[in-house]
Amino acid sequence: MKKHLQDIVRYQTKVDRNKYDIFLGQNERNTYLPDEVFDNFLASIEQTDIFQYPDLDRLQLKIANLYNVDKDNLIITPGSDNGIKTIFETFEVQGKNIITTDYCFPMYKVYSNLFKTAINTVEYKSMRLDVDDVINAINSDTQFIILANPNSPLGDYQSNDNIKKLLDTGIHIIIDEAYIESTDKESCVPLINEYSNLTVLRTFSKAYGAAGMRVGSLISSKENITDYFSKVRAMYPISSLGVRYIEFILKHHSFFLNYFDKLKTGKKNLVEILQGQGVELIDTDACWMFVKRTQNDKDLFEELNNQLIHVRVNTLPGQQGDWIKLNYEPILENYDFNFS
Ligand SMILES: Cc1ncc(COP(=O)(O)O)c(C=O)c1O
């Protein structure tokens, strides 16, 4: 077996979810669908979904329409996590380097270790990334740059003009848009028609609220998909239930678009309410904010815990102390944030 695997450390979330009413620690949906909506999904399931291999062709076309690309511009992946792995499997990374940021989705580092690639880490000096720092990190061994946009956990967003600056270096750029739907920012998917060195990852896990279904997409030029990425895909990357659920989402798309609006306006309102209470917080371009953990002699982490809300605590670049990452969820409107 591969000896280096012994040295790789994998973490599993150890928090007992059953202790909480709301679990914000993994950016999942917590707000239940109305029964009359969810029942439409249940009614669509047939026994053949279990007996037979899934029909991915039909779904691929529907997802391509959603992202306004051609069917040959994407492959379906079991979550965007697997999209990331697909990229490491496709590039000649061993002994070379890739570039990402110090604050990033942890799986970028896990796959770098698995595939024996060094990371040239770009440091966040403040809550916003400077793309020139990313460009300066490129050297002759750099295979690709991978950034989440908006970033997780910091929540800053890079404009398409900044992404074009990165693309103009000629290095392959991977943009992980896991959180794009809950922002009012532009996706960079349309740039795949201009740049053959761009690959974009999308997912149904986050704003669409389907993390348990494990459905994502890897989007790139037709040549990249046909000649490279499609070669390493699994035979049937997602289950028939995943197919059914995404078809259900797309059939009731206006319901989900409405939910995205609720996430955006709800977060804006909650920021204003908390700021009105004098709460110290940092807003982000994503659907969360950072609230200073200790304020007015109160430990807000404890306060949230007492209200059975699970959150994560972060340190932030250029900021003192600990900060609670507070993801907005419509269900939070039922809670009394007595932070002041
Ligand atoms: C930035 C980012 N990318 C990708 C993922 C993976 O999501 P999934 O595999 O569920 O699509 C996550 C999950 O937390 C994430 O935060």
The ligand as an SDF file (V2000), in Angstrom:
LIG
                    3D

 16 16  0  0  0  0  0  0  0  0999 V2000
  -15.9850   25.5860    0.0860 C   0  0  0  0  0  0  0  0  0  0  0  0
  -16.5550   24.2150    0.0700 C   0  0  0  0  0  0  0  0  0  0  0  0
  -16.3840   23.4710   -1.0230 N   0  0  0  0  0  0  0  0  0  0  0  0
  -16.8970   22.2220   -1.1110 C   0  0  0  0  0  0  0  0  0  0  0  0
  -17.5800   21.6700   -0.0630 C   0  0  0  0  0  0  0  0  0  0  0  0
  -18.0830   20.2600   -0.2150 C   0  0  0  0  0  0  0  0  0  0  0  0
  -19.4610   20.2460   -0.3430 O   0  0  0  0  0  0  0  0  0  0  0  0
  -20.2350   19.0360   -1.0200 P   0  0  0  0  0  0  0  0  0  0  0  0
  -19.2640   17.9210   -1.2300 O   0  0  0  0  0  0  0  0  0  0  0  0
  -21.3020   18.6770   -0.0750 O   0  0  0  0  0  0  0  0  0  0  0  0
  -20.7500   19.5750   -2.3130 O   0  0  0  0  0  0  0  0  0  0  0  0
  -17.7830   22.3970    1.1150 C   0  0  0  0  0  0  0  0  0  0  0  0
  -18.5090   21.7960    2.2530 C   0  0  0  0  0  0  0  0  0  0  0  0
  -18.5410   22.2610    3.3590 O   0  0  0  0  0  0  0  0  0  0  0  0
  -17.2580   23.7110    1.1810 C   0  0  0  0  0  0  0  0  0  0  0  0
  -17.4080   24.4550    2.2750 O   0  0  0  0  0  0  0  0  0  0  0  0
  1  2  1  0
  2  3  1  0
  2 15  2  0
  3  4  2  0
  4  5  1  0
  5  6  1  0
  5 12  2  0
  6  7  1  0
  7  8  1  0
  8  9  2  0
  8 10  1  0
  8 11  1  0
 12 13  1  0
 12 15  1  0
 13 14  2  0
 15 16  1  0
M  END
$$$$
